[in-house]
Amino acid sequence: MSRFINNLGKIRFAKNHPISYNYVDKLPEIVKYEINKLREEPPSIPLMIGGKEQKGNVFFQNCPYDHLQLVCDYSRASKQQIWESINCAEKGKKIWKDFTETQRMDIFEKAADLLCGKYYGRMMAATIFGQGKNPYQAEIDCIGELADFWRFNVQYYGELHDAKLVESGTNKYFWNSLGGFVAAISPFNFTAIGGNLASAPILMGNSVVWKPSDYSILSNWTIYEILCEAGMPPEVLQFVPSEPEEFVEQIVDNKNLGGIAFTGSSFAFDSILKNVYKNVQNYRQYPRIVGETGGNNYHFIFPQGGNVKELVLQTVRSAFEYAGQKCSACSRVYLPKSMYYDFMSELDAQIRRIDVGSPEEDFNLVSAVIHQQSFNNCKNWISKNKNNVLIGGECDDSLGYFVNPTVLGFQDRGDIRWKTEVFGPILALHCYDDNDVEDTLKIATSITPYNLTGAVFYQDKKWEDMIENIAADSVGNFYINDKSTGSVVGQQPFGGFGKSGTNDKAGSRYFLTRFGNMIVHKEI
């Protein structure tokens, strides 16, 4: 089966399409207004060091689906300014120490209220226009999830401080901040992740030096504005977009490094860990390193695994929403031969009906990938595997960085190409013999070093022991008869192990504990 989408950027998404949204499927008027304001007058984003604006070398964030359109210009910190921001973080920490637990909690509750109210339009516009998310994906991320992080973290923070120890005499404990400062390094793909990495350590009493992604500057700057308006002393959070290697060099060489909160590539995290471990004898404490990295996640469909239309829908949503740029996106699907024809026919039909284009147009499901390098990676991967293209394969960067949803078929289930995470709207498919379920499942759950998310789809209970023994502990977030994306704060705390990160579960109280020191008192 080899069919293609030929109307890149022009396909309309029928409102009654099975993937149509029941959330925000059209661009709200307030968001249109804010995007138009950005088009007419892109803002200039400063550095914020010690609560004061500074300028640095000027760089530009451009719109991924209209790459000639400026989103904002911004300053990048020099080595000297990064060093200065670290020193200012120590001063900010002293200011923050005078705030009570209740005052801190009130600030984050107010920030969530501001986000969902006064700043709704601005934040949605920044995330759609700057990061290429459609309204549905944007609202889940930059409004719903970020507000949930702030509100649930307040709840968890209160629970941590209210918890009681078993008494023997008088036992009690409380939480202090880490020694030194925390460095937050956040990605482009989730505004909420940036907000959580920068702010969760602050709630626990730390000061933070934040390097946001160059491709989410505007939305991340809006987070900084919200927190300050909510009452956070501006000295507590240093906003320092930087060249990545220079930023890492400055933080790991500083004796006061208390922790790192990171989300990004496994390659970058490997480099950070090597540099921290190399300098470990120079620190005043062992830095807490919290990292979430790559995915390469699987969907495994058992024979007679369910309704074909629903199976395809879940796989399409996981693989192609936000152009596959989620760490939890489905990269690999394993399909029994008995379902191949029906599944592929439905997959082809659903992909043909997917909108690819501007997220400002109503009902567009897939927009551009984030930048030229990402586009080139996707295009080169498709080109290298052109003989394996089953569906899609077209790429066009004349206006934006558009890559059509693409399905590649690989028959060798041990092929080295299964180990590659492309981070785009590209899905690899393997069709296995119905009599070879167990061996295929073993390979599917172990072929890559990543252990982030995975999903199994089955109806027959005879597979349950196999699932429990082979698949259930293969990833940090495991889904049964549901897609591998869509974790919810408080319901499915998120994080993986292996080369997917340190599995500290953002969206849970355990994540907060990584940024605090428990002090225990016993009194007789």
Order of alpha helices (4+ residues) and beta strands (2+ residues): alpha-beta-beta-beta-beta-beta-alpha-alpha-alpha-alpha-alpha-beta-beta-alpha-beta-alpha-beta-alpha-beta-alpha-beta-beta-alpha-beta-alpha-alpha-beta-beta-beta-beta-beta-alpha-beta-beta-beta-beta-alpha-beta
